[in-house]
Each structure stands twice: as structure tokens, then as C-alpha cells.
Amino acid sequence: MPFVRIQLKEGRTAEQKEALAKEIVKTMDATKFAPKDSVKVIFEEMKAEDFHSGQDM
């Protein structure tokens, strides 16, 4: 059973995350990577002040 972990800054709506999760599950099933019932999508949100990128420095 694959787990897809997505780390992102907070700010997306529940609807946006659900839409993305559905597309991920659909794609994994369509490409025969894993059956849709076995795919788990986990969103890990972080506060903007806890995220830094070299582009921001």
C-alpha cells in the first residue's frame, strides 16, 4: 500500500487538497502503479515561517 506524502506551506483549502488527492489516486491506478483502494495521500502542512528556500535567501 503506497503512501504519498505531500509537504507544503499551509493555505490550501480542503477542496484543493481533496482534488489533488483524487488526481494522484486516479493516476496511480491508471498507470497500474497501485490499485486506487490501496493508495493513501497524506498532507503535511507547515507554517510559512517554518519554511525556507534558497530562492528566498
N, C-alpha and C positions, 0 to 999 in steps of 0.2 A: 504494500500500500504506500504509494508515494505521498510525501508531504511537500507542498510548495510553500516556502516561507518568503514573504514579501516584507521587507523593512522599508519604511517610508516616513516622511515627516507627516505629522498629524494635519488634518484639514480636509481630507476627502469625506464625502458623505457615505452613509451606509449603502445608499443606492449605487454609488460609483464603485464601491468595493465589491458589492454583490455582482454587478455587471462584469467586472474584471474576473472575478472568481468563476463565473459561469463560462466565460470565454476560455479560460485556462482549462477547466474541466472538459469542455467540449473539444478543444484542440488535442488534449492528451488522449481522449477517447478516439477521435477521428484518425489520429496518426498511429493508433494501436499501441501507444506507449503504455497506457493503463486503462482498464475499464473505468467508466465515469463513477461508478459506485465506490471505487477504492481510493479516489483522489481526495486529498484533504488540503485546503488552502488556508493558510494562517497569515493574518496581517499583524505585523508588529509596528505600532506607531511610536514615534518619538517626538518630543517637543523640539521646536525649531532651534532653541538654544543648545540642545544636546547633539546637534548635527553640524559638522563642519566639513568643508571640501576644499581641496587645493585651489579650486576656482574662486573661492571666497576670500582667500588669503592675500 
